[in-house]
Amino acid sequence: MYATLDNPADAPQPLGPYSQVARVPLADGHALLHVSGQIAEGDGIAEQSRGIFEALTALLAAYGATLDDIINIRTYLTDMDDLPGYGDVRCAYLTGTPPTSTTVQVARLFQPQARIEVEVVAVTP
């Protein structure tokens, strides 16, 4: 297999039988990191969003990467009216050049309390 599938010990563990990160080596010594969708506990969209970005921070750090190394972000919202609240949190965490992005509304997520799920692709420095 060209990719390494992993659940870093110092980062949030998956909620089911899947890997949190797929690491694909690149020819120049860097690696592409595909991070599984993250959800977080919390009552409001801002609290869930902050929890997600904290989880992403920990997962990327396990490979020497930061949120600044994200090149693509995909966001799934159960209510598009939550977009401004999520956007405020996202802008607080992603302060550099914005990555490519897709945001869609979905009927529901795999955990009933989840209002948002975010997955990213990053390149290790």
Jmol script that loads the backbone (N, CA, C; Angstrom):
load data "model"
ATOM      1  N   MET A   1       0.840  -1.178   0.000  1.00  0.00           N
ATOM      2  CA  MET A   1       0.000   0.000   0.000  1.00  0.00           C
ATOM      3  C   MET A   1       0.884   1.239   0.000  1.00  0.00           C
ATOM      4  N   TYR A   2       0.565   2.196  -0.811  1.00  0.00           N
ATOM      5  CA  TYR A   2       1.329   3.423  -0.930  1.00  0.00           C
ATOM      6  C   TYR A   2       1.076   4.369   0.227  1.00  0.00           C
ATOM      7  N   ALA A   3      -0.122   4.316   0.810  1.00  0.00           N
ATOM      8  CA  ALA A   3      -0.483   5.180   1.932  1.00  0.00           C
ATOM      9  C   ALA A   3      -0.354   4.416   3.242  1.00  0.00           C
ATOM     10  N   THR A   4      -0.042   5.166   4.306  1.00  0.00           N
ATOM     11  CA  THR A   4      -0.023   4.611   5.650  1.00  0.00           C
ATOM     12  C   THR A   4      -1.262   5.102   6.372  1.00  0.00           C
ATOM     13  N   LEU A   5      -2.049   4.183   6.893  1.00  0.00           N
ATOM     14  CA  LEU A   5      -3.252   4.533   7.648  1.00  0.00           C
ATOM     15  C   LEU A   5      -2.915   4.494   9.122  1.00  0.00           C
ATOM     16  N   ASP A   6      -3.369   5.511   9.872  1.00  0.00           N
ATOM     17  CA  ASP A   6      -2.887   5.643  11.238  1.00  0.00           C
ATOM     18  C   ASP A   6      -3.913   6.323  12.136  1.00  0.00           C
ATOM     19  N   ASN A   7      -3.787   6.026  13.439  1.00  0.00           N
ATOM     20  CA  ASN A   7      -4.494   6.714  14.508  1.00  0.00           C
ATOM     21  C   ASN A   7      -3.438   7.146  15.511  1.00  0.00           C
ATOM     22  N   PRO A   8      -2.895   8.374  15.368  1.00  0.00           N
ATOM     23  CA  PRO A   8      -1.820   8.810  16.255  1.00  0.00           C
ATOM     24  C   PRO A   8      -2.239   8.730  17.723  1.00  0.00           C
ATOM     25  N   ALA A   9      -1.356   8.203  18.561  1.00  0.00           N
ATOM     26  CA  ALA A   9      -1.671   7.991  19.975  1.00  0.00           C
ATOM     27  C   ALA A   9      -1.928   9.294  20.721  1.00  0.00           C
ATOM     28  N   ASP A  10      -1.272  10.383  20.337  1.00  0.00           N
ATOM     29  CA  ASP A  10      -1.407  11.658  21.044  1.00  0.00           C
ATOM     30  C   ASP A  10      -2.506  12.548  20.482  1.00  0.00           C
ATOM     31  N   ALA A  11      -3.401  11.980  19.698  1.00  0.00           N
ATOM     32  CA  ALA A  11      -4.477  12.749  19.073  1.00  0.00           C
ATOM     33  C   ALA A  11      -5.810  12.052  19.349  1.00  0.00           C
ATOM     34  N   PRO A  12      -6.915  12.730  19.079  1.00  0.00           N
ATOM     35  CA  PRO A  12      -8.226  12.096  19.296  1.00  0.00           C
ATOM     36  C   PRO A  12      -8.333  10.767  18.550  1.00  0.00           C
ATOM     37  N   GLN A  13      -8.907   9.799  19.215  1.00  0.00           N
ATOM     38  CA  GLN A  13      -9.087   8.478  18.614  1.00  0.00           C
ATOM     39  C   GLN A  13     -10.417   8.433  17.853  1.00  0.00           C
ATOM     40  N   PRO A  14     -10.511   7.592  16.834  1.00  0.00           N
ATOM     41  CA  PRO A  14     -11.739   7.521  16.042  1.00  0.00           C
ATOM     42  C   PRO A  14     -12.902   6.974  16.869  1.00  0.00           C
ATOM     43  N   LEU A  15     -14.099   7.341  16.449  1.00  0.00           N
ATOM     44  CA  LEU A  15     -15.310   6.886  17.128  1.00  0.00           C
ATOM     45  C   LEU A  15     -15.819   5.566  16.575  1.00  0.00           C
ATOM     46  N   GLY A  16     -15.108   4.994  15.648  1.00  0.00           N
ATOM     47  CA  GLY A  16     -15.521   3.740  15.033  1.00  0.00           C
ATOM     48  C   GLY A  16     -14.328   3.061  14.390  1.00  0.00           C
ATOM     49  N   PRO A  17     -14.602   2.026  13.602  1.00  0.00           N
ATOM     50  CA  PRO A  17     -13.515   1.266  12.965  1.00  0.00           C
ATOM     51  C   PRO A  17     -13.005   1.934  11.684  1.00  0.00           C
ATOM     52  N   TYR A  18     -12.267   3.016  11.861  1.00  0.00           N
ATOM     53  CA  TYR A  18     -11.653   3.701  10.721  1.00  0.00           C
ATOM     54  C   TYR A  18     -10.371   4.370  11.194  1.00  0.00           C
ATOM     55  N   SER A  19      -9.549   4.777  10.254  1.00  0.00           N
ATOM     56  CA  SER A  19      -8.308   5.478  10.570  1.00  0.00           C
ATOM     57  C   SER A  19      -8.532   6.974  10.495  1.00  0.00           C
ATOM     58  N   GLN A  20      -7.881   7.696  11.388  1.00  0.00           N
ATOM     59  CA  GLN A  20      -8.010   9.151  11.423  1.00  0.00           C
ATOM     60  C   GLN A  20      -7.226   9.824  10.302  1.00  0.00           C
ATOM     61  N   VAL A  21      -6.097   9.222   9.915  1.00  0.00           N
ATOM     62  CA  VAL A  21      -5.216   9.872   8.943  1.00  0.00           C
ATOM     63  C   VAL A  21      -4.688   8.861   7.933  1.00  0.00           C
ATOM     64  N   ALA A  22      -4.699   9.263   6.669  1.00  0.00           N
ATOM     65  CA  ALA A  22      -4.000   8.534   5.610  1.00  0.00           C
ATOM     66  C   ALA A  22      -2.816   9.411   5.202  1.00  0.00           C
ATOM     67  N   ARG A  23      -1.607   8.860   5.333  1.00  0.00           N
ATOM     68  CA  ARG A  23      -0.391   9.595   4.993  1.00  0.00           C
ATOM     69  C   ARG A  23       0.152   9.048   3.688  1.00  0.00           C
ATOM     70  N   VAL A  24       0.245   9.929   2.687  1.00  0.00           N
ATOM     71  CA  VAL A  24       0.734   9.546   1.366  1.00  0.00           C
ATOM     72  C   VAL A  24       2.068  10.259   1.136  1.00  0.00           C
ATOM     73  N   PRO A  25       3.183   9.513   1.057  1.00  0.00           N
ATOM     74  CA  PRO A  25       4.482  10.157   0.852  1.00  0.00           C
ATOM     75  C   PRO A  25       4.566  10.799  -0.534  1.00  0.00           C
ATOM     76  N   LEU A  26       5.249  11.934  -0.570  1.00  0.00           N
ATOM     77  CA  LEU A  26       5.502  12.626  -1.830  1.00  0.00           C
ATOM     78  C   LEU A  26       6.988  12.496  -2.163  1.00  0.00           C
ATOM     79  N   ALA A  27       7.343  12.681  -3.403  1.00  0.00           N
ATOM     80  CA  ALA A  27       8.714  12.462  -3.864  1.00  0.00           C
ATOM     81  C   ALA A  27       9.726  13.367  -3.184  1.00  0.00           C
ATOM     82  N   ASP A  28       9.315  14.537  -2.724  1.00  0.00           N
ATOM     83  CA  ASP A  28      10.254  15.504  -2.152  1.00  0.00           C
ATOM     84  C   ASP A  28      10.454  15.350  -0.645  1.00  0.00           C
ATOM     85  N   GLY A  29       9.953  14.280  -0.069  1.00  0.00           N
ATOM     86  CA  GLY A  29      10.099  14.061   1.372  1.00  0.00           C
ATOM     87  C   GLY A  29       8.919  14.554   2.185  1.00  0.00           C
ATOM     88  N   HIS A  30       8.067  15.335   1.575  1.00  0.00           N
ATOM     89  CA  HIS A  30       6.848  15.774   2.248  1.00  0.00           C
ATOM     90  C   HIS A  30       5.822  14.642   2.173  1.00  0.00           C
ATOM     91  N   ALA A  31       4.683  14.850   2.781  1.00  0.00           N
ATOM     92  CA  ALA A  31       3.610  13.864   2.702  1.00  0.00           C
ATOM     93  C   ALA A  31       2.271  14.577   2.651  1.00  0.00           C
ATOM     94  N   LEU A  32       1.342  13.963   1.968  1.00  0.00           N
ATOM     95  CA  LEU A  32      -0.033  14.427   1.912  1.00  0.00           C
ATOM     96  C   LEU A  32      -0.779  13.736   3.047  1.00  0.00           C
ATOM     97  N   LEU A  33      -1.484  14.498   3.864  1.00  0.00           N
ATOM     98  CA  LEU A  33      -2.260  13.948   4.967  1.00  0.00           C
ATOM     99  C   LEU A  33      -3.741  14.128   4.686  1.00  0.00           C
ATOM    100  N   HIS A  34      -4.462  13.033   4.591  1.00  0.00           N
ATOM    101  CA  HIS A  34      -5.916  13.072   4.448  1.00  0.00           C
ATOM    102  C   HIS A  34      -6.479  12.759   5.825  1.00  0.00           C
ATOM    103  N   VAL A  35      -7.146  13.737   6.434  1.00  0.00           N
ATOM    104  CA  VAL A  35      -7.654  13.578   7.796  1.00  0.00           C
ATOM    105  C   VAL A  35      -9.154  13.330   7.741  1.00  0.00           C
ATOM    106  N   SER A  36      -9.577  12.260   8.415  1.00  0.00           N
ATOM    107  CA  SER A  36     -11.000  11.899   8.458  1.00  0.00           C
ATOM    108  C   SER A  36     -11.838  13.039   9.015  1.00  0.00           C
ATOM    109  N   GLY A  37     -13.114  13.017   8.679  1.00  0.00           N
ATOM    110  CA  GLY A  37     -14.035  14.008   9.195  1.00  0.00           C
ATOM    111  C   GLY A  37     -14.061  14.005  10.713  1.00  0.00           C
ATOM    112  N   GLN A  38     -14.045  15.206  11.280  1.00  0.00           N
ATOM    113  CA  GLN A  38     -14.046  15.377  12.729  1.00  0.00           C
ATOM    114  C   GLN A  38     -15.356  16.014  13.179  1.00  0.00           C
ATOM    115  N   ILE A  39     -15.866  15.511  14.289  1.00  0.00           N
ATOM    116  CA  ILE A  39     -17.003  16.132  14.953  1.00  0.00           C
ATOM    117  C   ILE A  39     -16.560  16.431  16.377  1.00  0.00           C
ATOM    118  N   ALA A  40     -17.362  17.188  17.108  1.00  0.00           N
ATOM    119  CA  ALA A  40     -17.033  17.505  18.497  1.00  0.00           C
ATOM    120  C   ALA A  40     -18.311  17.677  19.293  1.00  0.00           C
ATOM    121  N   GLU A  41     -18.189  17.444  20.585  1.00  0.00           N
ATOM    122  CA  GLU A  41     -19.319  17.657  21.480  1.00  0.00           C
ATOM    123  C   GLU A  41     -19.504  19.145  21.709  1.00  0.00           C
ATOM    124  N   GLY A  42     -20.707  19.515  22.092  1.00  0.00           N
ATOM    125  CA  GLY A  42     -21.001  20.907  22.394  1.00  0.00           C
ATOM    126  C   GLY A  42     -22.418  21.238  22.000  1.00  0.00           C
ATOM    127  N   ASP A  43     -22.961  22.261  22.633  1.00  0.00           N
ATOM    128  CA  ASP A  43     -24.351  22.635  22.372  1.00  0.00           C
ATOM    129  C   ASP A  43     -24.514  23.485  21.122  1.00  0.00           C
ATOM    130  N   GLY A  44     -23.603  24.389  20.885  1.00  0.00           N
ATOM    131  CA  GLY A  44     -23.749  25.301  19.763  1.00  0.00           C
ATOM    132  C   GLY A  44     -22.727  25.062  18.678  1.00  0.00           C
ATOM    133  N   ILE A  45     -22.949  25.718  17.564  1.00  0.00           N
ATOM    134  CA  ILE A  45     -22.061  25.546  16.419  1.00  0.00           C
ATOM    135  C   ILE A  45     -20.652  26.050  16.726  1.00  0.00           C
ATOM    136  N   ALA A  46     -20.526  27.136  17.479  1.00  0.00           N
ATOM    137  CA  ALA A  46     -19.199  27.661  17.793  1.00  0.00           C
ATOM    138  C   ALA A  46     -18.428  26.680  18.672  1.00  0.00           C
ATOM    139  N   GLU A  47     -19.077  26.127  19.678  1.00  0.00           N
ATOM    140  CA  GLU A  47     -18.408  25.175  20.569  1.00  0.00           C
ATOM    141  C   GLU A  47     -17.987  23.915  19.819  1.00  0.00           C
ATOM    142  N   GLN A  48     -18.874  23.391  18.963  1.00  0.00           N
ATOM    143  CA  GLN A  48     -18.515  22.213  18.173  1.00  0.00           C
ATOM    144  C   GLN A  48     -17.380  22.543  17.203  1.00  0.00           C
ATOM    145  N   SER A  49     -17.428  23.707  16.588  1.00  0.00           N
ATOM    146  CA  SER A  49     -16.388  24.101  15.631  1.00  0.00           C
ATOM    147  C   SER A  49     -15.034  24.227  16.311  1.00  0.00           C
ATOM    148  N   ARG A  50     -14.990  24.848  17.485  1.00  0.00           N
ATOM    149  CA  ARG A  50     -13.724  24.967  18.221  1.00  0.00           C
ATOM    150  C   ARG A  50     -13.170  23.585  18.565  1.00  0.00           C
ATOM    151  N   GLY A  51     -14.038  22.682  19.010  1.00  0.00           N
ATOM    152  CA  GLY A  51     -13.599  21.323  19.319  1.00  0.00           C
ATOM    153  C   GLY A  51     -13.012  20.621  18.109  1.00  0.00           C
ATOM    154  N   ILE A  52     -13.620  20.832  16.954  1.00  0.00           N
ATOM    155  CA  ILE A  52     -13.123  20.233  15.716  1.00  0.00           C
ATOM    156  C   ILE A  52     -11.743  20.771  15.361  1.00  0.00           C
ATOM    157  N   PHE A  53     -11.560  22.074  15.448  1.00  0.00           N
ATOM    158  CA  PHE A  53     -10.254  22.639  15.096  1.00  0.00           C
ATOM    159  C   PHE A  53      -9.179  22.251  16.103  1.00  0.00           C
ATOM    160  N   GLU A  54      -9.548  22.038  17.360  1.00  0.00           N
ATOM    161  CA  GLU A  54      -8.582  21.544  18.340  1.00  0.00           C
ATOM    162  C   GLU A  54      -8.177  20.100  18.003  1.00  0.00           C
ATOM    163  N   ALA A  55      -9.150  19.282  17.593  1.00  0.00           N
ATOM    164  CA  ALA A  55      -8.842  17.905  17.184  1.00  0.00           C
ATOM    165  C   ALA A  55      -7.958  17.901  15.944  1.00  0.00           C
ATOM    166  N   LEU A  56      -8.269  18.732  14.960  1.00  0.00           N
ATOM    167  CA  LEU A  56      -7.452  18.813  13.750  1.00  0.00           C
ATOM    168  C   LEU A  56      -6.030  19.265  14.088  1.00  0.00           C
ATOM    169  N   THR A  57      -5.905  20.210  15.005  1.00  0.00           N
ATOM    170  CA  THR A  57      -4.588  20.687  15.430  1.00  0.00           C
ATOM    171  C   THR A  57      -3.766  19.525  15.978  1.00  0.00           C
ATOM    172  N   ALA A  58      -4.371  18.712  16.833  1.00  0.00           N
ATOM    173  CA  ALA A  58      -3.662  17.577  17.432  1.00  0.00           C
ATOM    174  C   ALA A  58      -3.309  16.515  16.395  1.00  0.00           C
ATOM    175  N   LEU A  59      -4.228  16.218  15.500  1.00  0.00           N
ATOM    176  CA  LEU A  59      -3.961  15.201  14.480  1.00  0.00           C
ATOM    177  C   LEU A  59      -2.836  15.634  13.554  1.00  0.00           C
ATOM    178  N   LEU A  60      -2.847  16.883  13.115  1.00  0.00           N
ATOM    179  CA  LEU A  60      -1.790  17.371  12.230  1.00  0.00           C
ATOM    180  C   LEU A  60      -0.448  17.440  12.957  1.00  0.00           C
ATOM    181  N   ALA A  61      -0.467  17.843  14.217  1.00  0.00           N
ATOM    182  CA  ALA A  61       0.769  17.955  14.992  1.00  0.00           C
ATOM    183  C   ALA A  61       1.481  16.608  15.108  1.00  0.00           C
ATOM    184  N   ALA A  62       0.734  15.525  15.102  1.00  0.00           N
ATOM    185  CA  ALA A  62       1.339  14.194  15.180  1.00  0.00           C
ATOM    186  C   ALA A  62       2.271  13.921  13.993  1.00  0.00           C
ATOM    187  N   TYR A  63       2.133  14.707  12.936  1.00  0.00           N
ATOM    188  CA  TYR A  63       2.965  14.544  11.730  1.00  0.00           C
ATOM    189  C   TYR A  63       3.834  15.776  11.469  1.00  0.00           C
ATOM    190  N   GLY A  64       3.930  16.650  12.453  1.00  0.00           N
ATOM    191  CA  GLY A  64       4.747  17.850  12.300  1.00  0.00           C
ATOM    192  C   GLY A  64       4.089  18.942  11.490  1.00  0.00           C
ATOM    193  N   ALA A  65       2.788  18.857  11.292  1.00  0.00           N
ATOM    194  CA  ALA A  65       2.057  19.844  10.499  1.00  0.00           C
ATOM    195  C   ALA A  65       1.199  20.723  11.410  1.00  0.00           C
ATOM    196  N   THR A  66       0.744  21.834  10.862  1.00  0.00           N
ATOM    197  CA  THR A  66      -0.139  22.747  11.582  1.00  0.00           C
ATOM    198  C   THR A  66      -1.346  23.064  10.714  1.00  0.00           C
ATOM    199  N   LEU A  67      -2.249  23.838  11.267  1.00  0.00           N
ATOM    200  CA  LEU A  67      -3.415  24.256  10.486  1.00  0.00           C
ATOM    201  C   LEU A  67      -3.000  25.067   9.261  1.00  0.00           C
ATOM    202  N   ASP A  68      -1.843  25.731   9.317  1.00  0.00           N
ATOM    203  CA  ASP A  68      -1.344  26.498   8.165  1.00  0.00           C
ATOM    204  C   ASP A  68      -0.977  25.598   6.987  1.00  0.00           C
ATOM    205  N   ASP A  69      -0.827  24.301   7.229  1.00  0.00           N
ATOM    206  CA  ASP A  69      -0.451  23.365   6.173  1.00  0.00           C
ATOM    207  C   ASP A  69      -1.659  22.748   5.468  1.00  0.00           C
ATOM    208  N   ILE A  70      -2.863  23.132   5.880  1.00  0.00           N
ATOM    209  CA  ILE A  70      -4.083  22.623   5.229  1.00  0.00           C
ATOM    210  C   ILE A  70      -4.190  23.219   3.834  1.00  0.00           C
ATOM    211  N   ILE A  71      -4.427  22.345   2.847  1.00  0.00           N
ATOM    212  CA  ILE A  71      -4.592  22.824   1.467  1.00  0.00           C
ATOM    213  C   ILE A  71      -6.038  22.685   0.990  1.00  0.00           C
ATOM    214  N   ASN A  72      -6.837  21.856   1.674  1.00  0.00           N
ATOM    215  CA  ASN A  72      -8.249  21.680   1.312  1.00  0.00           C
ATOM    216  C   ASN A  72      -9.035  21.384   2.569  1.00  0.00           C
ATOM    217  N   ILE A  73     -10.216  21.961   2.652  1.00  0.00           N
ATOM    218  CA  ILE A  73     -11.103  21.733   3.786  1.00  0.00           C
ATOM    219  C   ILE A  73     -12.511  21.480   3.255  1.00  0.00           C
ATOM    220  N   ARG A  74     -13.152  20.448   3.802  1.00  0.00           N
ATOM    221  CA  ARG A  74     -14.531  20.127   3.428  1.00  0.00           C
ATOM    222  C   ARG A  74     -15.379  20.156   4.693  1.00  0.00           C
ATOM    223  N   THR A  75     -16.456  20.912   4.621  1.00  0.00           N
ATOM    224  CA  THR A  75     -17.320  21.119   5.774  1.00  0.00           C
ATOM    225  C   THR A  75     -18.727  20.649   5.447  1.00  0.00           C
ATOM    226  N   TYR A  76     -19.287  19.887   6.374  1.00  0.00           N
ATOM    227  CA  TYR A  76     -20.651  19.381   6.251  1.00  0.00           C
ATOM    228  C   TYR A  76     -21.461  19.968   7.402  1.00  0.00           C
ATOM    229  N   LEU A  77     -22.479  20.741   7.081  1.00  0.00           N
ATOM    230  CA  LEU A  77     -23.351  21.355   8.078  1.00  0.00           C
ATOM    231  C   LEU A  77     -24.748  20.752   7.978  1.00  0.00           C
ATOM    232  N   THR A  78     -25.397  20.545   9.115  1.00  0.00           N
ATOM    233  CA  THR A  78     -26.781  20.068   9.076  1.00  0.00           C
ATOM    234  C   THR A  78     -27.751  21.224   8.892  1.00  0.00           C
ATOM    235  N   ASP A  79     -27.267  22.455   9.057  1.00  0.00           N
ATOM    236  CA  ASP A  79     -28.104  23.640   8.861  1.00  0.00           C
ATOM    237  C   ASP A  79     -27.220  24.766   8.343  1.00  0.00           C
ATOM    238  N   MET A  80     -27.429  25.187   7.123  1.00  0.00           N
ATOM    239  CA  MET A  80     -26.596  26.223   6.522  1.00  0.00           C
ATOM    240  C   MET A  80     -26.706  27.553   7.277  1.00  0.00           C
ATOM    241  N   ASP A  81     -27.730  27.712   8.102  1.00  0.00           N
ATOM    242  CA  ASP A  81     -27.825  28.913   8.935  1.00  0.00           C
ATOM    243  C   ASP A  81     -26.701  28.974   9.969  1.00  0.00           C
ATOM    244  N   ASP A  82     -26.022  27.839  10.221  1.00  0.00           N
ATOM    245  CA  ASP A  82     -24.882  27.802  11.135  1.00  0.00           C
ATOM    246  C   ASP A  82     -23.595  28.296  10.490  1.00  0.00           C
ATOM    247  N   LEU A  83     -23.616  28.577   9.197  1.00  0.00           N
ATOM    248  CA  LEU A  83     -22.400  28.968   8.484  1.00  0.00           C
ATOM    249  C   LEU A  83     -21.706  30.190   9.087  1.00  0.00           C
ATOM    250  N   PRO A  84     -22.413  31.258   9.446  1.00  0.00           N
ATOM    251  CA  PRO A  84     -21.708  32.411  10.028  1.00  0.00           C
ATOM    252  C   PRO A  84     -20.983  32.062  11.335  1.00  0.00           C
ATOM    253  N   GLY A  85     -21.608  31.304  12.207  1.00  0.00           N
ATOM    254  CA  GLY A  85     -20.963  30.914  13.471  1.00  0.00           C
ATOM    255  C   GLY A  85     -19.739  30.061  13.238  1.00  0.00           C
ATOM    256  N   TYR A  86     -19.853  29.107  12.313  1.00  0.00           N
ATOM    257  CA  TYR A  86     -18.703  28.283  11.947  1.00  0.00           C
ATOM    258  C   TYR A  86     -17.620  29.148  11.301  1.00  0.00           C
ATOM    259  N   GLY A  87     -18.027  30.036  10.420  1.00  0.00           N
ATOM    260  CA  GLY A  87     -17.076  30.889   9.719  1.00  0.00           C
ATOM    261  C   GLY A  87     -16.246  31.740  10.665  1.00  0.00           C
ATOM    262  N   ASP A  88     -16.868  32.249  11.721  1.00  0.00           N
ATOM    263  CA  ASP A  88     -16.133  33.049  12.700  1.00  0.00           C
ATOM    264  C   ASP A  88     -15.042  32.218  13.369  1.00  0.00           C
ATOM    265  N   VAL A  89     -15.382  30.989  13.768  1.00  0.00           N
ATOM    266  CA  VAL A  89     -14.409  30.118  14.418  1.00  0.00           C
ATOM    267  C   VAL A  89     -13.321  29.721  13.429  1.00  0.00           C
ATOM    268  N   ARG A  90     -13.725  29.359  12.237  1.00  0.00           N
ATOM    269  CA  ARG A  90     -12.761  28.952  11.214  1.00  0.00           C
ATOM    270  C   ARG A  90     -11.744  30.056  10.952  1.00  0.00           C
ATOM    271  N   CYS A  91     -12.203  31.285  10.832  1.00  0.00           N
ATOM    272  CA  CYS A  91     -11.294  32.408  10.580  1.00  0.00           C
ATOM    273  C   CYS A  91     -10.356  32.651  11.754  1.00  0.00           C
ATOM    274  N   ALA A  92     -10.785  32.329  12.964  1.00  0.00           N
ATOM    275  CA  ALA A  92      -9.918  32.484  14.134  1.00  0.00           C
ATOM    276  C   ALA A  92      -8.794  31.446  14.128  1.00  0.00           C
ATOM    277  N   TYR A  93      -9.053  30.275  13.571  1.00  0.00           N
ATOM    278  CA  TYR A  93      -8.056  29.198  13.532  1.00  0.00           C
ATOM    279  C   TYR A  93      -7.226  29.203  12.248  1.00  0.00           C
ATOM    280  N   LEU A  94      -7.838  29.519  11.128  1.00  0.00           N
ATOM    281  CA  LEU A  94      -7.128  29.533   9.840  1.00  0.00           C
ATOM    282  C   LEU A  94      -6.827  30.983   9.490  1.00  0.00           C
ATOM    283  N   THR A  95      -5.666  31.450   9.920  1.00  0.00           N
ATOM    284  CA  THR A  95      -5.348  32.873   9.803  1.00  0.00           C
ATOM    285  C   THR A  95      -4.487  33.226   8.592  1.00  0.00           C
ATOM    286  N   GLY A  96      -3.952  32.217   7.925  1.00  0.00           N
ATOM    287  CA  GLY A  96      -3.115  32.471   6.755  1.00  0.00           C
ATOM    288  C   GLY A  96      -3.947  32.506   5.484  1.00  0.00           C
ATOM    289  N   THR A  97      -3.296  32.211   4.375  1.00  0.00           N
ATOM    290  CA  THR A  97      -3.985  32.130   3.097  1.00  0.00           C
ATOM    291  C   THR A  97      -5.029  31.022   3.183  1.00  0.00           C
ATOM    292  N   PRO A  98      -6.283  31.303   2.855  1.00  0.00           N
ATOM    293  CA  PRO A  98      -7.328  30.282   2.991  1.00  0.00           C
ATOM    294  C   PRO A  98      -7.083  29.100   2.048  1.00  0.00           C
ATOM    295  N   PRO A  99      -7.351  27.875   2.544  1.00  0.00           N
ATOM    296  CA  PRO A  99      -7.221  26.696   1.682  1.00  0.00           C
ATOM    297  C   PRO A  99      -8.397  26.620   0.708  1.00  0.00           C
ATOM    298  N   THR A 100      -8.292  25.719  -0.260  1.00  0.00           N
ATOM    299  CA  THR A 100      -9.455  25.454  -1.095  1.00  0.00           C
ATOM    300  C   THR A 100     -10.539  24.898  -0.179  1.00  0.00           C
ATOM    301  N   SER A 101     -11.795  25.062  -0.594  1.00  0.00           N
ATOM    302  CA  SER A 101     -12.862  24.765   0.359  1.00  0.00           C
ATOM    303  C   SER A 101     -14.146  24.332  -0.329  1.00  0.00           C
ATOM    304  N   THR A 102     -14.845  23.425   0.337  1.00  0.00           N
ATOM    305  CA  THR A 102     -16.195  23.029  -0.051  1.00  0.00           C
ATOM    306  C   THR A 102     -17.030  22.982   1.213  1.00  0.00           C
ATOM    307  N   THR A 103     -18.220  23.564   1.174  1.00  0.00           N
ATOM    308  CA  THR A 103     -19.148  23.507   2.299  1.00  0.00           C
ATOM    309  C   THR A 103     -20.509  23.106   1.754  1.00  0.00           C
ATOM    310  N   VAL A 104     -21.093  22.071   2.359  1.00  0.00           N
ATOM    311  CA  VAL A 104     -22.401  21.595   1.917  1.00  0.00           C
ATOM    312  C   VAL A 104     -23.307  21.366   3.121  1.00  0.00           C
ATOM    313  N   GLN A 105     -24.588  21.441   2.872  1.00  0.00           N
ATOM    314  CA  GLN A 105     -25.570  21.081   3.889  1.00  0.00           C
ATOM    315  C   GLN A 105     -25.976  19.634   3.669  1.00  0.00           C
ATOM    316  N   VAL A 106     -26.052  18.879   4.766  1.00  0.00           N
ATOM    317  CA  VAL A 106     -26.452  17.475   4.721  1.00  0.00           C
ATOM    318  C   VAL A 106     -27.651  17.273   5.641  1.00  0.00           C
ATOM    319  N   ALA A 107     -28.407  16.229   5.392  1.00  0.00           N
ATOM    320  CA  ALA A 107     -29.601  15.969   6.195  1.00  0.00           C
ATOM    321  C   ALA A 107     -29.250  15.630   7.641  1.00  0.00           C
ATOM    322  N   ARG A 108     -28.193  14.845   7.825  1.00  0.00           N
ATOM    323  CA  ARG A 108     -27.741  14.521   9.174  1.00  0.00           C
ATOM    324  C   ARG A 108     -26.348  13.927   9.103  1.00  0.00           C
ATOM    325  N   LEU A 109     -25.704  13.861  10.281  1.00  0.00           N
ATOM    326  CA  LEU A 109     -24.377  13.282  10.401  1.00  0.00           C
ATOM    327  C   LEU A 109     -24.476  12.003  11.218  1.00  0.00           C
ATOM    328  N   PHE A 110     -23.388  11.242  11.307  1.00  0.00           N
ATOM    329  CA  PHE A 110     -23.465   9.912  11.914  1.00  0.00           C
ATOM    330  C   PHE A 110     -23.714   9.945  13.414  1.00  0.00           C
ATOM    331  N   GLN A 111     -23.454  11.064  14.077  1.00  0.00           N
ATOM    332  CA  GLN A 111     -23.804  11.236  15.489  1.00  0.00           C
ATOM    333  C   GLN A 111     -24.958  12.241  15.544  1.00  0.00           C
ATOM    334  N   PRO A 112     -26.066  11.883  16.175  1.00  0.00           N
ATOM    335  CA  PRO A 112     -27.260  12.733  16.129  1.00  0.00           C
ATOM    336  C   PRO A 112     -27.053  14.159  16.649  1.00  0.00           C
ATOM    337  N   GLN A 113     -26.161  14.339  17.641  1.00  0.00           N
ATOM    338  CA  GLN A 113     -25.947  15.667  18.212  1.00  0.00           C
ATOM    339  C   GLN A 113     -25.020  16.539  17.369  1.00  0.00           C
ATOM    340  N   ALA A 114     -24.325  15.943  16.408  1.00  0.00           N
ATOM    341  CA  ALA A 114     -23.360  16.687  15.596  1.00  0.00           C
ATOM    342  C   ALA A 114     -24.082  17.594  14.609  1.00  0.00           C
ATOM    343  N   ARG A 115     -23.679  18.861  14.616  1.00  0.00           N
ATOM    344  CA  ARG A 115     -24.227  19.834  13.676  1.00  0.00           C
ATOM    345  C   ARG A 115     -23.257  20.118  12.543  1.00  0.00           C
ATOM    346  N   ILE A 116     -22.006  19.662  12.718  1.00  0.00           N
ATOM    347  CA  ILE A 116     -20.952  19.968  11.754  1.00  0.00           C
ATOM    348  C   ILE A 116     -19.912  18.854  11.761  1.00  0.00           C
ATOM    349  N   GLU A 117     -19.346  18.587  10.586  1.00  0.00           N
ATOM    350  CA  GLU A 117     -18.215  17.670  10.441  1.00  0.00           C
ATOM    351  C   GLU A 117     -17.249  18.319   9.463  1.00  0.00           C
ATOM    352  N   VAL A 118     -15.953  18.222   9.770  1.00  0.00           N
ATOM    353  CA  VAL A 118     -14.925  18.861   8.934  1.00  0.00           C
ATOM    354  C   VAL A 118     -13.817  17.859   8.664  1.00  0.00           C
ATOM    355  N   GLU A 119     -13.428  17.737   7.400  1.00  0.00           N
ATOM    356  CA  GLU A 119     -12.281  16.916   7.012  1.00  0.00           C
ATOM    357  C   GLU A 119     -11.317  17.788   6.227  1.00  0.00           C
ATOM    358  N   VAL A 120     -10.028  17.461   6.314  1.00  0.00           N
ATOM    359  CA  VAL A 120      -9.019  18.284   5.655  1.00  0.00           C
ATOM    360  C   VAL A 120      -7.974  17.427   4.946  1.00  0.00           C
ATOM    361  N   VAL A 121      -7.273  18.088   4.032  1.00  0.00           N
ATOM    362  CA  VAL A 121      -6.073  17.557   3.404  1.00  0.00           C
ATOM    363  C   VAL A 121      -4.967  18.575   3.690  1.00  0.00           C
ATOM    364  N   ALA A 122      -3.815  18.079   4.138  1.00  0.00           N
ATOM    365  CA  ALA A 122      -2.688  18.956   4.449  1.00  0.00           C
ATOM    366  C   ALA A 122      -1.418  18.356   3.843  1.00  0.00           C
ATOM    367  N   VAL A 123      -0.396  19.195   3.713  1.00  0.00           N
ATOM    368  CA  VAL A 123       0.914  18.764   3.256  1.00  0.00           C
ATOM    369  C   VAL A 123       1.899  19.019   4.386  1.00  0.00           C
ATOM    370  N   THR A 124       2.664  17.978   4.765  1.00  0.00           N
ATOM    371  CA  THR A 124       3.638  18.168   5.844  1.00  0.00           C
ATOM    372  C   THR A 124       4.728  19.125   5.401  1.00  0.00           C
ATOM    373  N   PRO A 125       5.238  19.907   6.352  1.00  0.00           N
ATOM    374  CA  PRO A 125       6.296  20.884   6.000  1.00  0.00           C
ATOM    375  C   PRO A 125       7.624  20.195   5.763  1.00  0.00           C
TER     376      PRO A 125
END
end "model"
wireframe off; spacefill off
backbone 0.3
color backbone group
